[in-house]
Amino acid sequence: MKKISVIVPCYNEEETINLFFEALTSFWKDNLSDHELEAVFIDDGSKDNTLLLIRALADKHDSVRYGSFSRNFGKEAAMFAGLELCTGDCAVVIDADLQHPVETIKDMADKWNEGFDVIEGIKSTRGKEAKSHSLFANMFYGIISSLIGFDMRNSSDFKLIDRKVIDVLLTFTEKDTFFRALTFWSGFKSTSVEYEVKERSAGSSKWSGFSLVKYAFRNILAFTYTPLYLIAILGVLVILIGLYMGVDAVITYFKGESVGGYPSLVILITLSTGAILSSLGIVSIYLSKVFNEVKNRPRFIFREHN
């Protein structure tokens, strides 16, 4: 009997843990009883009773494993921790809030049994998601797809990956990861299944508008060098603008039409200063990422696990 590990990153999900596990096991019994279930909960430094509830499930059910971080390391770290702990022939990464429907795991398992190594869960609709959030998400995936050369609109954290893909991902030593892009980059045979986003079973989303922008910007810089090339292009544009304005200033001076206050000089200084500061900012972020990788600190630290 093949074993499917279900990896569930959790951060302050005390209201959803039991609801999720009940929905998962009930569905499994009726639809996936020919596959062994292993549920792997990763507590990402929760401040509520999430860990206590996970421990209780592990004590009661042999199919439950868990790990708890010493602090909040983020969802990317939690997903990789789940991959490290899981022992299944494949693994499904899914959220605990039931917005990712457990029913979709059956569709993923069917595709896996057909021979696919990576099965992406793709939203058929974005549910009652705010229009601003949807607009930002579409813009982000459009930008990052063009930058890294993969169509990231067909990728998500809700996915099934085969054991051989898991083993490859666990060889990656980088600390600043982008999970959904790495499974694309690895090049294994992939497909997708659609699902409808459900309402949260309880609690509230941990993602604010600012955190989404920060997440997008971090992942763009983590997975592509394109911003560095854009800096070079920006530098050339500023030089061309400066040359044009310099020639124009000389011509107007000899024509006797120059304007007092040197407005062209002010504009040039403003443009060049803005370009320099933004370029330094982007380069500094890349250098900070290199610095973090060189320190070779672990992606996460387990406080406990079974």
C-alpha positions in Angstrom: 0.0 0.0 0.0 1.4 3.4 -1.0 1.7 6.0 1.7 0.8 9.7 1.1 2.1 12.2 3.6 -0.1 15.3 4.1 2.1 18.2 5.3 0.2 21.0 7.2 2.1 24.2 8.1 0.4 25.8 11.1 0.7 29.3 12.6 -1.9 30.2 15.3 -4.4 27.7 13.9 -5.9 26.5 17.2 -9.4 27.1 15.8 -8.9 24.9 12.7 -6.6 22.0 13.7 -9.3 19.6 14.8 -11.7 20.6 12.1 -9.1 20.0 9.5 -8.0 16.6 10.8 -11.6 15.5 11.1 -12.3 16.5 7.5 -9.1 14.9 6.3 -9.6 11.5 8.0 -13.3 11.3 7.2 -12.6 12.0 3.5 -9.7 9.6 3.5 -11.7 6.7 4.9 -14.3 7.1 2.2 -12.1 7.9 -0.8 -8.5 7.0 -0.3 -8.5 4.0 2.0 -6.3 2.2 -0.5 -3.5 4.6 0.4 -1.9 4.9 3.9 -2.2 8.3 5.5 0.6 10.2 7.3 -0.4 13.6 8.6 2.6 15.8 9.3 1.8 19.0 11.2 4.5 21.7 11.5 3.9 24.3 14.2 5.6 27.5 13.0 6.2 29.0 16.4 2.5 29.6 17.2 1.5 31.8 20.1 -1.8 30.1 20.8 -2.7 26.4 21.7 -1.9 25.0 18.2 1.0 22.9 19.5 -1.1 21.5 22.4 -3.8 20.4 20.0 -1.3 18.8 17.6 0.4 16.9 20.4 -3.0 15.6 21.4 -3.7 14.3 17.9 -0.2 12.7 17.8 -0.9 10.9 21.1 -4.2 9.6 19.9 -3.4 8.7 16.3 -0.4 6.7 15.0 -0.8 8.4 11.6 0.1 11.8 13.0 3.6 13.2 13.2 4.5 16.8 14.1 7.4 19.2 14.5 7.4 22.5 16.4 9.8 25.4 15.7 11.6 27.3 18.4 10.2 30.5 16.9 8.3 31.6 13.8 10.5 30.8 10.8 7.8 31.3 8.1 5.8 29.1 5.9 8.6 28.3 3.5 10.7 26.8 6.4 7.6 24.9 7.6 7.0 23.3 4.3 10.6 22.1 4.0 10.5 20.9 7.6 7.5 18.8 6.7 9.3 17.4 3.7 12.2 16.5 6.0 10.0 14.7 8.5 7.6 12.9 6.1 8.1 9.3 5.1 5.5 8.9 2.4 5.9 7.8 -1.2 4.7 11.3 -2.0 3.6 14.4 -0.1 0.8 16.8 -0.3 1.3 20.3 1.1 -2.0 21.9 2.2 -3.2 24.7 4.5 -4.9 24.0 7.8 -7.8 26.5 7.2 -9.6 24.2 4.8 -9.5 26.8 2.0 -7.6 24.1 0.2 -10.3 21.4 0.0 -9.2 17.9 1.1 -11.3 16.4 -1.7 -8.7 17.7 -4.2 -6.1 15.3 -2.7 -8.0 12.4 -4.5 -7.6 14.1 -7.9 -3.9 14.7 -7.2 -3.4 11.1 -6.1 -5.1 9.9 -9.3 -2.7 12.0 -11.4 0.2 10.7 -9.3 -0.8 7.1 -10.0 -0.9 8.0 -13.7 2.9 8.8 -13.5 3.1 12.5 -12.8 5.7 13.7 -10.3 4.3 17.1 -9.4 0.6 17.9 -9.4 -0.3 21.6 -8.8 -3.5 22.7 -7.2 -4.8 25.6 -9.2 -7.6 27.9 -8.2 -10.5 27.8 -10.6 -11.8 30.9 -8.9 -10.3 33.1 -6.1 -13.5 32.8 -4.0 -14.4 35.9 -2.0 -10.9 37.3 -2.2 -10.7 41.1 -2.3 -10.3 42.5 -5.8 -7.2 44.3 -4.7 -5.6 41.1 -3.5 -6.6 39.3 -6.8 -5.2 42.2 -8.9 -1.9 42.1 -6.9 -1.6 38.3 -7.2 -2.1 38.3 -10.9 0.4 41.2 -11.3 2.9 39.3 -9.1 2.6 36.0 -11.0 2.8 37.8 -14.4 6.0 39.7 -13.4 7.7 36.7 -11.8 6.8 34.4 -14.7 8.4 36.8 -17.2 11.5 37.1 -15.0 12.2 33.5 -14.3 10.9 31.9 -17.5 8.3 29.7 -16.0 4.5 30.2 -16.0 4.0 30.6 -12.3 0.2 31.2 -12.8 0.0 27.4 -12.8 1.9 26.9 -9.5 0.8 27.0 -5.9 1.9 25.8 -2.4 -1.1 23.3 -2.6 0.5 20.5 -4.5 1.5 16.8 -4.5 5.1 15.9 -5.1 6.6 12.5 -5.6 9.3 11.1 -3.2 12.0 11.5 -5.8 11.2 15.2 -6.1 11.2 15.5 -2.3 14.6 13.9 -2.1 15.9 16.4 -4.7 14.5 19.4 -2.9 16.0 18.3 0.4 19.5 18.4 -1.3 19.1 22.2 -1.8 21.2 24.1 0.7 19.9 27.6 0.1 18.1 29.1 3.1 16.0 31.7 1.2 13.7 29.4 -0.8 10.7 29.8 -3.0 9.0 26.4 -2.8 6.5 26.7 -5.6 9.1 27.9 -8.1 11.7 25.3 -7.0 9.3 22.5 -8.0 8.9 24.1 -11.4 12.7 24.6 -11.7 13.5 21.0 -10.8 11.9 20.0 -14.2 10.0 16.8 -13.2 6.9 15.7 -15.0 4.0 17.9 -13.8 0.4 18.6 -14.3 -2.4 20.4 -12.5 -5.9 20.0 -11.0 -8.4 22.7 -10.4 -10.1 23.4 -7.1 -12.6 26.0 -5.8 -11.3 28.1 -2.9 -13.5 27.6 0.2 -14.1 30.0 3.1 -11.8 29.6 6.1 -13.3 27.1 8.5 -12.4 29.5 11.4 -9.9 32.2 12.4 -8.5 34.8 10.1 -5.9 35.0 7.4 -2.3 35.7 8.6 -1.5 37.5 5.3 -1.8 41.3 5.3 -1.3 43.5 2.2 2.1 44.5 3.4 3.2 40.9 4.0 2.1 39.9 0.5 4.1 42.7 -1.0 7.1 41.7 1.1 6.7 38.1 0.1 6.5 38.9 -3.6 9.5 41.2 -3.5 11.5 38.7 -1.5 10.8 35.8 -3.9 11.5 37.9 -7.0 14.9 38.7 -5.7 15.5 35.2 -4.4 14.8 33.5 -7.8 16.1 35.9 -10.4 19.0 38.3 -11.2 16.8 40.4 -13.5 16.6 43.4 -11.1 20.4 43.7 -11.3 20.2 43.9 -15.1 17.4 46.5 -14.7 19.8 48.6 -12.6 22.3 48.6 -15.5 19.6 49.6 -17.9 18.5 52.3 -15.5 22.0 53.6 -15.3 22.3 53.8 -19.1 18.9 55.7 -19.3 20.1 58.2 -16.7 23.3 58.8 -18.6 21.3 59.4 -21.8 18.9 61.7 -20.1 21.9 63.6 -18.6 23.6 63.9 -22.0 20.4 65.2 -23.6 19.8 67.7 -20.8 23.5 68.8 -21.0 23.4 69.4 -24.7 20.1 71.2 -24.4 21.5 73.4 -21.6 24.5 74.4 -23.7 22.3 75.2 -26.8 19.9 77.3 -24.8 22.8 79.1 -23.1 24.4 80.2 -26.4 20.9 81.2 -27.6 20.5 83.4 -24.6 17.4 81.5 -23.6 18.7 79.8 -20.5 16.4 80.0 -17.5 17.7 81.2 -14.1 17.9 78.7 -11.3 19.4 75.9 -13.4 16.2 73.8 -13.5 17.8 71.3 -15.8 20.6 70.8 -13.3 18.1 70.2 -10.5 16.1 67.7 -12.6 19.3 65.8 -13.5 20.5 65.7 -9.9 17.1 64.4 -8.7 17.0 61.7 -11.4 20.5 60.5 -10.8 20.2 60.5 -7.0 17.0 58.5 -7.2 18.6 56.0 -9.6 21.7 55.7 -7.4 19.7 55.2 -4.2 17.3 52.6 -5.7 20.2 50.8 -7.3 22.1 50.7 -4.0 19.0 49.4 -2.3 18.6 46.5 -4.7 22.3 45.6 -4.6 22.2 45.8 -0.8 19.3 43.3 -0.7 21.2 40.9 -2.9 24.3 41.3 -0.7 22.3 40.7 2.4 21.0 37.4 0.9 24.5 36.3 0.1 25.6 37.2 3.7 22.7 35.1 5.1 23.7 32.1 2.9 27.4 32.4 3.8 26.5 32.3 7.6 25.0 28.9 6.9 22.5 29.0 9.6 19.7 26.4 9.5 16.4 27.1 7.7 14.6 26.3 11.0 15.2 25.0 14.5 13.0 22.3 15.9 12.0 22.7 19.5 10.5 19.3 19.4 9.3 16.7 16.9 8.2 13.0 16.9 
